[in-house]
Amino acid sequence: MVEQGLDAGASTPRAAKPEVPDEVVESWQYIVNEVARRLDVPVGLIMRVIGPEIEVLAANDDGRNPHAVGERKILKDSGIYCETVLAQGTHLYVRNARADIRSWAGNPCFEQHGLLAYMGYPIRWPDGELFGTLCVLDRRERTYSTHERDVMALMRDLIEGNLRVLCRH
């Protein structure tokens, strides 16, 4: 099996990429567990783009996360926060989706699970193609500190480092 990502702003996949081995996914599971714990949020996720869909590849497993590993949905027009990250190809911070309801109306994370604060970073393959996102969500209004943003960027960099190693083999 091969995995494919998206170009920023593109709707079609580029070249096939190597499969992410289970042991790498397990290390990423540790990352989302730690990020969720340290940032005191109910949801930490690594999302992966597979063709037209987005999949939960890793989800913190402390019992507070409504998302399960393996969940998938069509990405285009899904309304999820990660769709914006992938479309813009840059990080996204949402302090309170309720305060900007026109932008987030229809977002299932917000409407179904009450997750109104979001911080997400794009994850890229070494060639720049989008792999997915690393994100955290909260049910309370949240302004993420510089330190918290730095932690997320560092974790994203670690994940991208794993992808670089995979592409060398």
N, C-alpha and C positions, 0 to 999 in steps of 0.2 A: 504494500500500500504506500502511496506517496501522498504528500500533503501539498496544497497550493495556497498561496496567499493572494493579496490584491495589491495593485499599485495604488498609491494614494489617489483617491478620486476616481479610480477606474472601476468598471463593473465586471471585468473579465480577468480570470487568473493568468499568470505568467507561467514560466517554466516550472516543471515538477521539482519538488524538494525532497530531501531525505525524510524518512519517517523519524519521529521523535521516540527514542527507546523508552521503555517503561521506567528504567532507573532514572532517566532525566526527568520524566514527568513526576516521579516520586520526590525528587529534590525540589521541583517547582511546587509540589504540594506543601512541603515544609515552608517555602517562601510565603505562600498565601496564608498559611496558618499563623506564621510569625507576624506578618504585616497586619493582619486583622487583630491579633492580640495586642501588639504594641501600639497601634493607632486606636484601639478600643472601638472597633466598628463591627457590626454584625456580619458584614459581607466582604470577603476578599476573593477575587477571581482572576484566573488567567483564561482568556477567551481566545479561541483559535478559529480563523477563517478557513472553511473548507468549501471551495467552490462558491455557490450562492448563499451558503449557510454560515452561521456562527455557532460555535460549540463551546460549552463549558468544559475546559480541559482540566482545570484544577479549581477547587472551591474549598474555602476553610471549612473544617469539619467539627466545629465546636457546638453544633446544634442550633445556632442562631441564623444560619444561612438558608434562605428558602430555595436556593438554586442547587441542583445536583450535577455532579460530573456526568457528562454525556448528554445533557440537555442540548437541544439544537433548535434553531429557528431560522427562517429566511431573514437574511440581513437587510436587504433593500426595503426601505420604508417600514422597518420594524419599530422605529421610534425609540429604540434603546439608546442610552448614553453612548455606548461603544460605537454605534453607527456613526455618530458625530466625530468621535476620535479618528475612526478609520477614514471617513470622508475628508476630513481636514488634514489628516496625517500629523497631528500634533496633540499635546496633552489637553485635557479639559478639566476644569474645576467648576462644579455646580454647588453653590452654597445652600440653596433652597429652591428646589424645582417649583414649589408652590408659589414663590414670588415671581416666577417667569413662566406662568402656566401656558401661555401661547406657544412657547418653545417646546414644552414637555408634555402637552396634552397628548394622550394616547400612549405614553411611555409605560409599558407594563411594569417595569421596576418600581416606578412611582405610583401608578394607579392601583396595581394589584398587591404590592408588597410594602407600600409606604416608604420606599427608599428615596428620600428627597435630596440627599447630599451625595455627590459623586466626585471622585478624583480618578482619572484614568490616563494612562500613557500608552502610546502605540508601541508594539514590539515589531521589530523588523528583522528579516533575513539579512545576511551580509550584503546582498546585492541591492538592498533598499526596499525590496518588496515587503508588503505588510504581512506579518504572521498573524497578528491579533492584538490583544490588549492585556495590560495588567491594570486592575482597577479595584477600588474599595468603594463601598456604599454605606450610608448611614441613614437611620430613620429620623435623626434629629438634624436641625440646621447646623451646618458645620463650616467653619473657615479653617482650612488646612494650613498649618504653620509652614514656614520655610523649611524647618527640620523635617516635618512629615513629607513634604514634597521632595526633599533631597533623598529621603529613605526610599520613596517609591521610584525615583529616577535611578538610584543605585541598584535596586532589585531588578528593574527593567534591564539595566546594563548587564547584570549577571545572566539573565535569561538570554539576552542577545549574544553574550559570550558563549553560552552553550550552543546556540544555533551556529555560530562561526565554527566551532569545533566539529559539529556534525557535518557541516558542508565540506570540511577538509578531508573527510574519510570516504 
